[in-house]
Amino acid sequence: MKHASRYVMASSSDSPRVRRPAVAGMFYRDDAARLRREVRGFIDAGRTSNLVPKAIIVPHAGYVYSGQVAGSGYRALANLETRVRRVFLLGPAHRVYTRGVAAPAHQSFSSPLGEMPIDRERITELCERFDFVTISDASHAEEHSLEVHLPFLQTALGDFLLVPLVVGEVHPGRLRELIDHVLDNPGDLLVVSSDLSHYHGYDEARLIDAQTVELMENLEWQEMRPERACGFVPVSALLLSAAERGWRVSAVDVRNSGDTAGPRDRVVGYASLVVHEPVAEFDPETRKRLLGVARDSIEHGFSDLALAIDPTAWPRACGRHTATFVTLESSGVLRGCIGSLAAEEPLVASVANNAARAAFNDPRFPPLTRREFDEIDICISVLSPPVPMRFDSQEALLEQLRPGEDGLILSWGRHRGTFLPSVWRLTDSPGRFLAHLKRKAGLSEDFWSDDIRIERYTTESFGE
């Protein structure tokens, strides 16, 4: 929906053409040559990944505190396959109360490394399209959450058009509409600025920030709070948009000021995260280890023993709370399948527990025997966070289904059922897939209600 032009204010004589730095010499160096070397060093020393960013979340403290962590986020931009033409930079308001989202009237922003032109045309478009976007130089005048990223962007990207937006009081669901608009345009990069917890002791902060990062990686946008991240509104909106697109969020660096330059009695947390399309998270060696855990857990089950698991001894992806399914087959025939749709325990523990349940507690089969043990094949499916689907009819739902890719969760009243993506090998018809899922949930195949809830997820599956 477009809105009246009163929301658009072109630059004028009472608005300086250039927004000058407000925190140079305080948050970062004001000497261009030294600043360029320092930022280049942060990026080059950043932690590496093979993730191709759709967006990044990066911290905004003084460089002595968060520069190293931010460098890891900006290093990921080297993986981009196309040139970035425009950067949408979103950060929380710290200095001036801001209602909605504030864009500047300036023609450019400057840093000690030079000027960056503002994309006035895109700002005008945003003001006309979204009624919560207004023009306010005051919101930008002393705001550091955007400014500290300018030298990083100039160093990592070179020339680009800038769309700087200070985020104030706005619901994440509404802001997500703007973020969706940005993410739909190739050549645009979204950068969200946020620190994590503030002024806890070192050990407490590490625990709080680890929980926050896990929420972000699991796309649990509803659980974000200002005490977890000062930029919780743009972060939440980005997580919501990523969830609906089936994207993932992965942390590439998590530290706090006690790790970098500050005392440990009152620290501030920082993280760099990459928003990206799904990729295989588990290398061949990790997959082999997880399959070994599943088999060892079943072996222990024959003696009524639980396999001891230490998630801290595993790669980070295996320690995150993640939903899994474990499937057992004998000569290609199903012999047990148990899993969880909620991410309630570390992935490696979920694999161990579901393997034992599939072997001994699947109500469709008798408990596995030792004689069968050596004959079974084990398959592990790691589920992405489920995303609610939006539709107004069964036909609209069927048009959205992706055969071979989507797992579905169907809920209606007390009825609930799920099919993993692997079930598509039994039918390539979305209509038959949905009909069989209804039957599994205890409904008739032709049942339909406007109150039916469908969630979609994907899996990374691997077996022996």
N, C-alpha and C positions, 0 to 999 in steps of 0.2 A: 504494500500500500504506500502511495506517495502522500506527502504532507505539505502543508503550505510553506511558502518560501520564507516565512518569518523565522524559520529555524536556521536559515543560511545568512551569514554575515560576511560579506567579502572584506578583504583587507582594505584598510583605509588609512588616512593620514594619522589617526590616533592609535593605530596598531603598527608597531615597528615591523619593517619588512623581515628582519632576521631575529629569531629568538636566540639570544646570546647565552653561553653557559652560565649556570647559577652555582654549580658545585665543583668546577674545575679548580684545582689547587687544594681541594679539601677531600673529595671522594676519589679523585684521581689526579695525576700530574697535569699541570698546565703548560708544560714545555712539550712542544709537538714532537721533537725528535726522540726524547726520552719516553714519551707516552707511546709513540708508535712501536718502539723496541719492546716496551713492557707488555703491551697488548699482544704483539706478535709472539712473544715468549709464552704468555698464558695460553694462547691457542695451540702453539706447537707442542707444548708440554701437556696439553689436555688428554684426558683418557680417550682412547680410540674405540670405535665401534664400526660395524658395517651397516648401521641403520641409515636409511634414506629419509630425512625429515619431511613431514608434512607441516610441522610446526615444532617449535622448541619452547620450553619453559626454563628460564634462567634467572639467577638472583641479581639483586641490585644494590648491594652494600658497597662500602668503600673497597677499592681494588685490593688493598692489603688484606682484607678479610675474605672477600668472595671472588676476587679476580681469578684465582686458580680454578674454582668450580665453574664459573661462567665460561672459562676457556674450553672446558670439556664440551659444553653445549655448542659453542660456536665452532669447535673443531668438526662436529658432525655435519656442518654445512658443506664441507669439502666433498661429501658423498652425493650431493645434489647432481642430478644429471642434466638439468637445464639451468640457464642463467636466471637469477632472481632480478626481476625488473622493478618490483615494488615491495616494500616492507611495511606491513601493518604492525605497529608496535603498541601493545596494550599494557598499561601498568596501573596500579592502584593510586588513588589520591591520598597524599600524606599531609599536604600543607593547607589546602583550601577545600571546604566542603563543596562537593560536586554532585549535582543531581543528574543522574543518567550518565552519559558519556560526553566528555568535552574534547572537541577538536580545536586546534589553534587557528587564528586568522593570519598568522605569519605566512610569508612566502617560502621561508627556509628556516632550518635549524642549523646551528653551528656548534662545532667542538674545536679544540685546538688543532685537529687534523683537517679542518676545512668545513665548508658549508654542504648541507644536503637539501636539495629542493623538495618542497612539500608538494604532493600531488593535490592541487586545489580542486581539480575536476572530480576526483574520487571523493574528497571531503564533501563537496557540494552534493554529490549523489547520495552519500550516506545520510546527510542531513535531510534530504528530501524523502528518502526511503524509510528511515527509522525515526520516529518522533522522539526518541530518547537521546538522540545525538544533537548537540548544540555547539555553538562556538563560544569559547571562553579562553582568552589568553591568560587570565588570572589563574586558572587551574594549572597551566603549564609553567608559569613564570618561575617558580622556585621548586618545581617537582623534580626530584632526583630519580624516581623509579624508571623514567624513560631516558633521561639524559645520560646515565652511566653506561647505557648500551650503545650509544652513538659511536664511540671510538671502536668498539668491537665490530659493529656492523660495517663501518668504513674499512677496517682492516680485513675483515673476512670476505666482503662482497665487492668492494670498490664502488662503482657508480650505481645508484638506484634512486628511485623516488620513495619518499617517506610519507607514511600516514600515521602520525602519532596521536594516540587516543588515551586520555586519562579516564579511568573507570571509577565512577563514584557509586551512588546509590541506584542500583538497577538489579532486577532479578536475573539470575543466571539464565533462566529459560528464555528471557527476552534477548539478552546479549548473545545467546547462541544463534539467534536469527542472523545477526550481523556476522558472526564467525562463520556460519554456513556460507554466507554470501562471499566471504573472503576465500574460503577453502575451495570454492567451486571454480576459481580462476587460476589457470596455469600461469606460472611466472610470478605469482604473489606468494610471499612468505609471511607467516604469522609468528610473531615473537611475543610471548607472554612473560611479564616480569613479576617475580614474586620471591620473597624470602620465606623461610619456614618459621618455626617457633622462636619466641623472643624471651631472653633473660631468665632461662632456667639454668640450673647447674648442669655441668657437662654430661653426666650419665643420664639424668632425667631427659635432657634435650635429645640425646641420641635415641632414646626409647620413643619419645613422642614423634620425632622426625621419621624414624623407621616406620612407625604406624601410618604417618601421613603419606609417605612415599608408597606404601603398600596400597593405601586407599586410591591413590592416583593411578598406580599401575593396574589396579582392578577396576578402574573407571567408575568408582563409587562417588560420583560428583555430589550426591545429596549429603554426604558425610563431611564435606569440607566446611571448615569454620574459620573465622578470623584469627582465633588463637592458634590454629594450625599453620595458616599461611596468610600473610597480609594481603596478597593478591588472590584471595579465595574466590572472588566473584569471576574474574576472567578465567582463572584456572578451572572452576566448576563448569563454566560455559563451554570451554574447550573440551573438557572431559566428556560432557554430554554430547557434543557434536561428534567427537571421536567414537563414542559408543554406538551411536546410531549409524555410523559409517562402517562399523566392524573393524576399526583401526585399533592399534595397541599403543600403550604408553610405557616406555622403558627408561629407568633411571640410568644415567651414565656416570654420575658423580654425586655423592652425598657426603657432606662434611659440615662442620660448624666452625665458628670463629675460634673455638678452643683448639681446633686442629691447625689453624692457619697462623693467626697472629695475636689473638686476644687471650685474656685470662680465662680460667675455666669455671669461675663461680657464677658468671652471668653471661651466657653465650647466645648467639643467634645462629639459627640453622639455615643451610643453603643446599640446594639441589639443582642439577641440570638434568632435564628429562627430554626425551625425543618422542614425538608423536609420529607414528609410522604405520604403514600397512603391515599386516601379519607376515612374519617370517618364521622359519624354523628356529626355535630357540635351543634345541638340544642337538649337540654334535654327536657323531656316532659313538664316541666313548661314553658320554653321559647317558645316551639311550641304552647302551649295553648295561651300564650300572643300574639303571632303573628297572630294566627287565630282570636283572639279577636279584634286586630287592624283592620284586614281586614273587619270584620263584622261591627265594629264601623264606619269605613270609608264609607261603603255603607249606613249605617243609616244616617250619616251626609249628604250624597249625596241627600237624599230625600228632604232636606231643602236647597239644593244648597250651602252647607257649606263644607269646607275642614277640615279634621281632623288635629289638631295641633300635631306635632310629635317632640319630643326632643331625637335625637339619643344618646346623652350623658347619658341618663337615662337607657340605655339598655346595655346588655352584649356586649363586644367588637365585637363579630362576627356579631351582628345586626347593629353595627354602621359603618361597612366597606361598601364601595361602592361595590354593588353586583347586578347582574342581576337576576330578578325574573319573574315568571309568576303566575297569579292567575286564577284558573279555577272554574267556578260555574256550578253545576249540579242540576237538579231537577228530582227526582225519577230515577237517573242514566242516565239521558239524558243531554247532553251538553246545558247549558243556557248562556254561555259567557266565553271567555278566552282571556285575554289580558296580554301581558308581554313585557319585554325589553331584548334584546340580549346584550346590552352594559351596563357595570357597571357605571352608571352615577349619582347615588345617594345612600345614606345609605340604607342598606337592609330594615330596618323597614319602611322608607319612600317609598321605591319602592313597598313594599307590600301594603301599604295604598293606594297609587296612582293607582296601577294596579287593586286593588279590585274595586275601584270606576269606573274605565274605563271598566272593565269587566261587571259591572252591568248596566252601562248607555251609553257606547260608542262603544260596539262591533257592527260593522255594519251588522253583520249577524242576529242580534236579536233586537226586540224593547226594549226600556229601561225597566229595572226590575220594577215591581210594588210592593207596600207595601204588597199586598195580597200574592205575591210570596215569599216575603223576608224570612218568617219563614220556607218556604219549601225547600229552597236551601241548598246545602252542598258546603262548600268552601274547596278548595285544594290549597296549596302553593307549588310551585316548586322553589328551590334555585339552580341557575345554576353555575357550575364551569366555569372558564375562557375557552372560546373556543380555540381549538388547530387545526391548519391547518393539514389536512391529506395529505400524499404523496402517489401518485399512478400514473401509466402510462397508465391505461386502466380502463374501467368500471368493468371488471372482477377482476382486482386487488383491486379496491375499495370495491367491494362486499365481497371479502375474508376477509377484515379487519373489517367489521361491526360486532358489538356485540349485538345481539338481546336482548331486554329488558334492555340494559344498556346505549346505545348510543343515545343521541340527535344529530341531524344533522342540519347544516345550509348550504343551497345550494345557490351559487351565480354564475350568468352568465350574464354579461352585466348589464342591469337594472332589471333583474329577480332575485328575492330572496325569499326564503321560509325556514321555519324551522318546524321540528317535534320534540316534546318532547319525551323522552324515553317512556312515557306512551302510545304513539301511537302504540308501538309494540304489545300491547294487542289485536290489531285488525288484526295483521298478524305476523307470525313468520318467514316470508320469506324476507331476505334482498333485493331480487330483487323487490318484491311488495312494500316494504317500500320505496325504492328509487324511484320507478315509481310513487307512489302516491305523494311523495315530489316534484318531477318534475312538476306534474300536479298542485300542490298547488302554485308553483312558476310561473305558466303560461307557462310552456313548455309541449311538448308532452311527453308521457310516454316513447317513444323509442328514445328521443333526447339524443345525446351525443356530446360533444365537448372537445377537449384537454384543452380548456380554462376554463372548469368548475372548480369552487373552492368549496371544501367541508371542513367544519370545524366540529369538534366533541366536544361534551361536555357531562357531566353527571349532574344529578340533585339529590338533597335531597328533597324528596316530603313528605308532611304530610297533613292530612285533618281532618275534623270534624268527 
